[in-house]
Amino acid sequence: MQSVVPAREREGLIDLIKAVGCLLIVAHHLAFYGPMSDVVMRVWPDLIEWLFDHGRLAVQLFLVCAGYLTAVNLAKLEAINGPLLLRLLVSRYFRLAIPLLAALSVTVLVTEWLRPDFDHSSLSAVPSWDQAWAHIFFLQHLLDMEALSAGIWYVAIDFQLYLVALLAVAMAQWAHLRWPHVTFDIWRRQVWWVLTAASLWWWNLQADLDDYGVYFLGAYGLGWLAHHVRQNRQQTRAWLALIALGGVAWWLDPRSRLVVAWAAAIVLALGPLLGFKGAQGLQTTWRRGVQWLSKVSYAVFVIHFSVSLAVNAGVTYFWPTQILPNVLGMLASMGLSLWAGGLLFKQVEHPPASFKRWLAWSGVFMSSVALAMLID
């Protein structure tokens, strides 16, 4: 049986998962970095501890959604060659890098502005030129350099995973040309099953690989395979394979990140068949809110840390130990992060990405680094 899901339902479900993930990751960083959360923890220790320990699992939701959406887009490719692969990769880089560079420019300047009066471990050191260049090309973690903002390792991982996806398509095409009796689509499917299994069963168990995309390829691949289950005419076999992938991974090493990614992939594959339409099933106001939050989620992700730093510093300066101001400060930080993300999306992320705009924002970022050095 073939399951063809209307695009609006598919997008609604993706919107809901991304919106939830966006709120969770901002809340996790608020709990993780403090110092407002240290004060709030006195009255709500269980909540802060849960966000501290488990909020980061929202990353698995983003990985699964990214894999699913990449599968949707690359399924349209009938063939791929070197120039097309490079063009797609550069386009992805610009889309990720331009909002990140704008957000990092703000973070670097906010950090230096706060440094004299806010002595806290969440502040990064004054950046060096080598560190700045590494951030421009997503190499900071591979070069063992301190990140200038929270969570930006994910941007580098997303880029690596997209490169793997393009190479997987190229590999499937090469195999089809070598053994043409097997269709290109089957080869592409088999390459992804193998890569996902390798990550879930081996790479994801090696902690020293967590700076590399292969460590996270399992969650990304589950999203890709969720799309395959939706489109496969032999759904029973596809479902058994998806369940077996996660089941064997759980048997090898039970871990919460696997459960979240596996569950998200199953929801993506199964949700519409159960009559669940994601954001489309919500009331109009809520639906618009979910759709908006999903749309700006990347911008919120890259800008929220600078907002959190500023609010933490202000509340700690005036009300270092009072419960209510710190509770309200955490809520204000969440709201301001969403506002700043919406502004960043509208002004920076939404306009078409181009080399000229990347060059301009690279210049802005390097200027902010130079100014930070001067201030220091």
NULUMKE-554491 format. One record per residue (C-alpha): residue in one letter; chain; x, y, z. Coordinates in steps of 0.05 Angstrom, whole numbers, padded with zeros to 5 digits. Example, Ala and Ser with C-alpha at 12.3 -4.5 7.8 and 13.67 -1.06 7.14 Angstrom:
ATOM|resn|chain|X|Y|Z
ATOM|A|A|00246|-00090|00156
ATOM|S|A|00273|-00021|00143
//
This chain:
ATOM|resn|chain|X|Y|Z
ATOM|M|A|00000|00000|00000
ATOM|Q|A|00026|00069|-00018
ATOM|S|A|00017|00126|00030
ATOM|V|A|00018|00194|-00004
ATOM|V|A|00008|00248|00049
ATOM|P|A|-00016|00317|00028
ATOM|A|A|00039|00369|00033
ATOM|R|A|00000|00414|00081
ATOM|E|A|-00008|00356|00131
ATOM|R|A|00065|00337|00126
ATOM|E|A|00087|00409|00137
ATOM|G|A|00039|00416|00195
ATOM|L|A|00069|00357|00231
ATOM|I|A|00140|00382|00217
ATOM|D|A|00120|00452|00242
ATOM|L|A|00095|00424|00308
ATOM|I|A|00157|00382|00321
ATOM|K|A|00204|00440|00304
ATOM|A|A|00164|00489|00346
ATOM|V|A|00167|00444|00407
ATOM|G|A|00241|00432|00396
ATOM|C|A|00255|00506|00390
ATOM|L|A|00222|00522|00457
ATOM|L|A|00256|00463|00491
ATOM|I|A|00327|00482|00469
ATOM|V|A|00319|00554|00491
ATOM|A|A|00292|00530|00559
ATOM|H|A|00350|00480|00564
ATOM|H|A|00402|00534|00554
ATOM|L|A|00367|00579|00604
ATOM|A|A|00370|00523|00655
ATOM|F|A|00441|00502|00636
ATOM|Y|A|00477|00569|00638
ATOM|G|A|00445|00608|00694
ATOM|P|A|00452|00645|00739
ATOM|M|A|00377|00659|00739
ATOM|S|A|00363|00585|00737
ATOM|D|A|00407|00575|00799
ATOM|V|A|00360|00620|00838
ATOM|V|A|00296|00590|00809
ATOM|M|A|00322|00521|00824
ATOM|R|A|00311|00535|00898
ATOM|V|A|00235|00533|00887
ATOM|W|A|00229|00488|00826
ATOM|P|A|00289|00440|00829
ATOM|D|A|00255|00384|00790
ATOM|L|A|00237|00429|00731
ATOM|I|A|00306|00461|00726
ATOM|E|A|00341|00394|00733
ATOM|W|A|00296|00363|00679
ATOM|L|A|00310|00420|00631
ATOM|F|A|00384|00416|00649
ATOM|D|A|00390|00341|00637
ATOM|H|A|00338|00327|00583
ATOM|G|A|00322|00392|00547
ATOM|R|A|00381|00380|00501
ATOM|L|A|00344|00321|00471
ATOM|A|A|00306|00372|00430
ATOM|V|A|00366|00369|00383
ATOM|Q|A|00343|00299|00363
ATOM|L|A|00277|00328|00340
ATOM|F|A|00314|00378|00295
ATOM|L|A|00359|00323|00268
ATOM|V|A|00300|00278|00249
ATOM|C|A|00262|00336|00217
ATOM|A|A|00325|00358|00179
ATOM|G|A|00334|00287|00152
ATOM|Y|A|00261|00283|00132
ATOM|L|A|00261|00350|00096
ATOM|T|A|00327|00333|00061
ATOM|A|A|00296|00268|00036
ATOM|V|A|00236|00306|00010
ATOM|N|A|00281|00355|-00028
ATOM|L|A|00332|00306|-00055
ATOM|A|A|00278|00257|-00076
ATOM|K|A|00265|00305|-00134
ATOM|L|A|00335|00293|-00161
ATOM|E|A|00337|00245|-00219
ATOM|A|A|00413|00251|-00225
ATOM|I|A|00470|00288|-00193
ATOM|N|A|00539|00309|-00217
ATOM|G|A|00598|00347|-00189
ATOM|P|A|00575|00418|-00207
ATOM|L|A|00504|00406|-00181
ATOM|L|A|00530|00375|-00116
ATOM|L|A|00576|00434|-00105
ATOM|R|A|00521|00484|-00121
ATOM|L|A|00473|00451|-00071
ATOM|L|A|00526|00448|-00018
ATOM|V|A|00546|00521|-00026
ATOM|S|A|00472|00541|-00024
ATOM|R|A|00463|00503|00041
ATOM|Y|A|00526|00535|00070
ATOM|F|A|00502|00605|00055
ATOM|R|A|00433|00591|00085
ATOM|L|A|00465|00567|00149
ATOM|A|A|00523|00615|00153
ATOM|I|A|00490|00683|00140
ATOM|P|A|00442|00682|00200
ATOM|L|A|00496|00651|00244
ATOM|L|A|00547|00705|00227
ATOM|A|A|00495|00759|00243
ATOM|A|A|00478|00726|00309
ATOM|L|A|00551|00715|00328
ATOM|S|A|00566|00788|00315
ATOM|V|A|00513|00806|00366
ATOM|T|A|00538|00754|00416
ATOM|V|A|00611|00776|00412
ATOM|L|A|00592|00849|00426
ATOM|V|A|00542|00832|00481
ATOM|T|A|00594|00788|00515
ATOM|E|A|00646|00845|00516
ATOM|W|A|00593|00895|00539
ATOM|L|A|00575|00851|00598
ATOM|R|A|00644|00826|00616
ATOM|P|A|00665|00882|00665
ATOM|D|A|00603|00873|00710
ATOM|F|A|00582|00801|00697
ATOM|D|A|00634|00750|00720
ATOM|H|A|00604|00684|00698
ATOM|S|A|00628|00621|00664
ATOM|S|A|00577|00629|00608
ATOM|L|A|00618|00686|00578
ATOM|S|A|00667|00662|00526
ATOM|A|A|00738|00689|00523
ATOM|V|A|00756|00746|00476
ATOM|P|A|00759|00713|00407
ATOM|S|A|00823|00707|00367
ATOM|W|A|00828|00716|00292
ATOM|D|A|00840|00641|00282
ATOM|Q|A|00778|00627|00324
ATOM|A|A|00737|00676|00284
ATOM|W|A|00757|00645|00217
ATOM|A|A|00742|00576|00244
ATOM|H|A|00671|00599|00263
ATOM|I|A|00659|00627|00193
ATOM|F|A|00673|00558|00163
ATOM|F|A|00641|00516|00219
ATOM|L|A|00708|00487|00240
ATOM|Q|A|00714|00511|00313
ATOM|H|A|00698|00444|00345
ATOM|L|A|00739|00403|00296
ATOM|L|A|00798|00449|00313
ATOM|D|A|00784|00442|00388
ATOM|M|A|00768|00516|00397
ATOM|E|A|00720|00547|00446
ATOM|A|A|00652|00564|00415
ATOM|L|A|00630|00636|00418
ATOM|S|A|00557|00618|00430
ATOM|A|A|00515|00560|00456
ATOM|G|A|00492|00505|00410
ATOM|I|A|00528|00527|00347
ATOM|W|A|00561|00459|00342
ATOM|Y|A|00494|00437|00313
ATOM|V|A|00502|00484|00253
ATOM|A|A|00568|00450|00235
ATOM|I|A|00536|00381|00244
ATOM|D|A|00476|00400|00201
ATOM|F|A|00524|00421|00145
ATOM|Q|A|00564|00357|00151
ATOM|L|A|00501|00315|00148
ATOM|Y|A|00476|00351|00086
ATOM|L|A|00543|00336|00053
ATOM|V|A|00534|00263|00072
ATOM|A|A|00464|00263|00042
ATOM|L|A|00491|00291|-00024
ATOM|L|A|00547|00240|-00025
ATOM|A|A|00498|00184|-00011
ATOM|V|A|00457|00205|-00072
ATOM|A|A|00520|00207|-00114
ATOM|M|A|00541|00138|-00088
ATOM|A|A|00472|00110|-00106
ATOM|Q|A|00477|00139|-00175
ATOM|W|A|00547|00109|-00185
ATOM|A|A|00521|00041|-00162
ATOM|H|A|00462|00046|-00209
ATOM|L|A|00508|00061|-00268
ATOM|R|A|00552|00001|-00248
ATOM|W|A|00493|-00046|-00236
ATOM|P|A|00436|-00017|-00277
ATOM|H|A|00389|-00076|-00265
ATOM|V|A|00377|-00045|-00195
ATOM|T|A|00340|00021|-00198
ATOM|F|A|00370|00086|-00174
ATOM|D|A|00315|00093|-00122
ATOM|I|A|00330|00025|-00092
ATOM|W|A|00404|00039|-00089
ATOM|R|A|00391|00106|-00054
ATOM|R|A|00346|00071|-00004
ATOM|Q|A|00397|00017|00010
ATOM|V|A|00454|00067|00019
ATOM|W|A|00413|00103|00072
ATOM|W|A|00393|00040|00109
ATOM|V|A|00467|00021|00114
ATOM|L|A|00490|00091|00136
ATOM|T|A|00435|00097|00188
ATOM|A|A|00449|00028|00216
ATOM|A|A|00524|00042|00219
ATOM|S|A|00511|00106|00259
ATOM|L|A|00458|00077|00306
ATOM|W|A|00495|00013|00318
ATOM|W|A|00567|00037|00320
ATOM|W|A|00586|00111|00308
ATOM|N|A|00534|00138|00357
ATOM|L|A|00565|00095|00412
ATOM|Q|A|00634|00126|00404
ATOM|A|A|00635|00189|00448
ATOM|D|A|00698|00215|00415
ATOM|L|A|00660|00223|00349
ATOM|D|A|00610|00274|00375
ATOM|D|A|00643|00331|00335
ATOM|Y|A|00629|00294|00270
ATOM|G|A|00565|00285|00231
ATOM|V|A|00570|00209|00231
ATOM|Y|A|00555|00209|00306
ATOM|F|A|00487|00242|00292
ATOM|L|A|00474|00208|00226
ATOM|G|A|00428|00157|00259
ATOM|A|A|00376|00208|00279
ATOM|Y|A|00383|00245|00212
ATOM|G|A|00377|00179|00175
ATOM|L|A|00315|00159|00215
ATOM|G|A|00282|00223|00189
ATOM|W|A|00303|00206|00118
ATOM|L|A|00275|00135|00126
ATOM|A|A|00210|00161|00155
ATOM|H|A|00199|00195|00088
ATOM|H|A|00216|00130|00053
ATOM|V|A|00164|00092|00095
ATOM|R|A|00111|00143|00075
ATOM|Q|A|00126|00135|00001
ATOM|N|A|00141|00060|-00002
ATOM|R|A|00091|00014|-00035
ATOM|Q|A|00115|-00044|00008
ATOM|Q|A|00100|-00010|00074
ATOM|T|A|00101|-00073|00117
ATOM|R|A|00173|-00087|00098
ATOM|A|A|00193|-00014|00107
ATOM|W|A|00161|-00010|00176
ATOM|L|A|00195|-00074|00198
ATOM|A|A|00262|-00047|00176
ATOM|L|A|00251|00020|00212
ATOM|I|A|00230|-00015|00276
ATOM|A|A|00288|-00065|00271
ATOM|L|A|00339|-00008|00263
ATOM|G|A|00317|00024|00328
ATOM|G|A|00306|-00042|00364
ATOM|V|A|00376|-00068|00351
ATOM|A|A|00405|00000|00370
ATOM|W|A|00367|-00002|00436
ATOM|W|A|00390|-00073|00449
ATOM|L|A|00463|-00052|00437
ATOM|D|A|00459|00008|00483
ATOM|P|A|00394|00036|00513
ATOM|R|A|00398|00113|00510
ATOM|S|A|00348|00169|00514
ATOM|R|A|00371|00205|00451
ATOM|L|A|00356|00143|00411
ATOM|V|A|00285|00138|00439
ATOM|V|A|00270|00211|00422
ATOM|A|A|00296|00205|00351
ATOM|W|A|00263|00138|00339
ATOM|A|A|00196|00163|00366
ATOM|A|A|00199|00226|00325
ATOM|A|A|00213|00186|00262
ATOM|I|A|00155|00139|00277
ATOM|V|A|00108|00198|00288
ATOM|L|A|00130|00229|00222
ATOM|A|A|00118|00163|00186
ATOM|L|A|00054|00144|00221
ATOM|G|A|00021|00208|00245
ATOM|P|A|-00024|00224|00185
ATOM|L|A|-00047|00152|00181
ATOM|L|A|-00074|00160|00252
ATOM|G|A|-00111|00223|00232
ATOM|F|A|-00060|00269|00266
ATOM|K|A|-00048|00330|00224
ATOM|G|A|00003|00367|00267
ATOM|A|A|-00006|00442|00267
ATOM|Q|A|-00064|00436|00218
ATOM|G|A|-00105|00404|00273
ATOM|L|A|-00098|00463|00320
ATOM|Q|A|-00143|00524|00326
ATOM|T|A|-00126|00580|00276
ATOM|T|A|-00089|00625|00326
ATOM|W|A|-00047|00568|00354
ATOM|R|A|-00034|00541|00284
ATOM|R|A|-00007|00607|00260
ATOM|G|A|00036|00611|00322
ATOM|V|A|00064|00541|00311
ATOM|Q|A|00077|00555|00238
ATOM|W|A|00112|00621|00254
ATOM|L|A|00155|00589|00309
ATOM|S|A|00175|00532|00262
ATOM|K|A|00193|00582|00208
ATOM|V|A|00237|00624|00254
ATOM|S|A|00265|00566|00295
ATOM|Y|A|00335|00568|00265
ATOM|A|A|00340|00644|00276
ATOM|V|A|00317|00635|00348
ATOM|F|A|00367|00579|00357
ATOM|V|A|00427|00621|00336
ATOM|I|A|00407|00687|00370
ATOM|H|A|00376|00666|00436
ATOM|F|A|00442|00658|00474
ATOM|S|A|00460|00731|00468
ATOM|V|A|00391|00750|00493
ATOM|S|A|00398|00701|00551
ATOM|L|A|00466|00731|00569
ATOM|A|A|00438|00802|00571
ATOM|V|A|00377|00784|00612
ATOM|N|A|00417|00741|00660
ATOM|A|A|00466|00797|00672
ATOM|G|A|00412|00850|00683
ATOM|V|A|00370|00808|00731
ATOM|T|A|00432|00785|00769
ATOM|Y|A|00458|00856|00777
ATOM|F|A|00393|00883|00806
ATOM|W|A|00361|00822|00838
ATOM|P|A|00415|00770|00850
ATOM|T|A|00377|00727|00900
ATOM|Q|A|00302|00745|00894
ATOM|I|A|00259|00688|00867
ATOM|L|A|00204|00727|00830
ATOM|P|A|00250|00772|00788
ATOM|N|A|00291|00712|00767
ATOM|V|A|00229|00672|00747
ATOM|L|A|00203|00732|00708
ATOM|G|A|00273|00741|00679
ATOM|M|A|00273|00670|00651
ATOM|L|A|00204|00681|00621
ATOM|A|A|00226|00748|00592
ATOM|S|A|00289|00716|00563
ATOM|M|A|00245|00664|00528
ATOM|G|A|00199|00717|00500
ATOM|L|A|00255|00764|00478
ATOM|S|A|00291|00706|00445
ATOM|L|A|00230|00691|00403
ATOM|W|A|00223|00765|00385
ATOM|A|A|00297|00770|00367
ATOM|G|A|00293|00707|00326
ATOM|G|A|00233|00735|00288
ATOM|L|A|00272|00799|00274
ATOM|L|A|00334|00760|00252
ATOM|F|A|00292|00717|00206
ATOM|K|A|00258|00776|00174
ATOM|Q|A|00319|00819|00165
ATOM|V|A|00374|00767|00153
ATOM|E|A|00351|00696|00141
ATOM|H|A|00291|00707|00097
ATOM|P|A|00323|00749|00041
ATOM|P|A|00355|00705|-00012
ATOM|A|A|00424|00680|00007
ATOM|S|A|00481|00700|-00038
ATOM|F|A|00557|00706|-00039
ATOM|K|A|00551|00781|-00034
ATOM|R|A|00508|00777|00029
ATOM|W|A|00554|00724|00059
ATOM|L|A|00614|00769|00046
ATOM|A|A|00579|00828|00079
ATOM|W|A|00560|00790|00141
ATOM|S|A|00629|00758|00146
ATOM|G|A|00656|00829|00146
ATOM|V|A|00607|00849|00201
ATOM|F|A|00627|00789|00243
ATOM|M|A|00702|00802|00235
ATOM|S|A|00690|00875|00252
ATOM|S|A|00654|00854|00316
ATOM|V|A|00713|00810|00334
ATOM|A|A|00762|00868|00322
ATOM|L|A|00719|00914|00365
ATOM|A|A|00716|00861|00420
ATOM|M|A|00792|00858|00419
ATOM|L|A|00796|00933|00423
ATOM|I|A|00747|00937|00481
ATOM|D|A|00785|00884|00518
//
